Amino acid sequence: MNITTTVTGTSARITPHGEIDLDTLPPLRAAVDRLPPHVTGLVWDLEHLSFTDIVGLRLLFGPVPQGSVCRRTAVVNLREQPLQLLLIAADLFPTVYDVAQLIPDTPAALTARRS
C-alpha cells in the first residue's frame, strides 16, 4: 500500500492508495503515529481507496491508543464501497459510527436516513 501524508500547520492529510484490510492496517497506523504532536486535525483522503472492510471502520472510529494525541478526524472523497460500508455501519450502530462527525459535509438526507 502506498500512503501519502501531508502536514500543513496543525492539520494532516493521509491518502491511502489501494485497500484497507488487516494487512494494510499497520502501515496506516504507523502513518498516524508519525504525525507531529502539534497536529490536531487529521483528514483521511479516500479518493484512491477502492475497498475497506471492518478494519477501515476501526481505523476511523477506534479508540485513540494510550499515549497518542487525540485529533479531530474527517474523511473526504469517499468512493462507493467505503461509503456504503460506512452508511450501513451508521444505520446499524449510530452511536458508534457517527457519520456527521466524520464527514464534514454530510448531506442532510444521509443523516435523516439514520433517524
GIURQUI-V632284 format. One record per residue. N is the residue number from 0. NEAR is the number of other C-alpha atoms within 10 Angstrom. D_FIRST is the distance of its C-alpha to the first C-alpha in Angstrom with 2 decimals. Layout:
N;NEAR;D_FIRST + N;NEAR;D_FIRST
This chain:
0;13;0.00 + 1;13;3.77 + 2;13;6.39 + 3;12;9.96 + 4;17;12.85 + 5;13;16.42 + 6;14;19.51 + 7;9;22.84 + 8;10;25.79 + 9;13;25.32 + 10;18;22.38 + 11;21;18.63 + 12;20;16.08 + 13;20;12.45 + 14;20;10.42 + 15;23;7.04 + 16;17;6.01 + 17;17;6.00 + 18;20;7.49 + 19;22;8.68 + 20;16;10.50 + 21;12;11.95 + 22;11;9.35 + 23;16;6.61 + 24;17;9.71 + 25;11;10.56 + 26;14;8.09 + 27;19;8.98 + 28;11;12.52 + 29;10;12.52 + 30;15;11.78 + 31;17;14.73 + 32;13;16.77 + 33;9;16.63 + 34;18;18.22 + 35;13;21.87 + 36;12;24.48 + 37;11;26.15 + 38;17;23.31 + 39;16;24.83 + 40;17;22.88 + 41;21;19.21 + 42;21;17.97 + 43;20;14.79 + 44;19;14.35 + 45;21;12.95 + 46;15;13.99 + 47;16;10.76 + 48;19;10.12 + 49;16;11.65 + 50;18;12.18 + 51;18;12.68 + 52;15;15.23 + 53;15;17.45 + 54;16;14.77 + 55;21;13.81 + 56;17;17.55 + 57;12;17.91 + 58;15;15.33 + 59;16;17.33 + 60;14;20.73 + 61;12;20.76 + 62;9;23.21 + 63;12;22.61 + 64;9;22.43 + 65;7;25.73 + 66;6;26.03 + 67;10;23.27 + 68;16;24.23 + 69;15;24.86 + 70;17;23.44 + 71;13;24.18 + 72;19;21.10 + 73;19;20.75 + 74;20;18.48 + 75;16;18.81 + 76;13;18.01 + 77;18;17.54 + 78;14;17.27 + 79;12;19.60 + 80;14;17.90 + 81;21;16.54 + 82;16;19.93 + 83;12;21.91 + 84;17;20.38 + 85;22;21.17 + 86;20;24.65 + 87;14;25.44 + 88;18;24.56 + 89;20;26.69 + 90;18;29.50 + 91;12;29.60 + 92;12;29.13 + 93;15;30.04 + 94;10;30.73 + 95;11;27.35 + 96;21;25.16 + 97;18;26.96 + 98;23;25.52 + 99;15;27.97 + 100;13;26.67 + 101;19;22.99 + 102;17;23.43 + 103;13;25.83 + 104;12;27.44 + 105;12;27.79 + 106;10;30.40 + 107;9;33.55 + 108;8;33.48 + 109;14;30.34 + 110;16;31.84 + 111;8;35.21 + 112;10;33.73 + 113;15;32.89 + 114;7;36.47
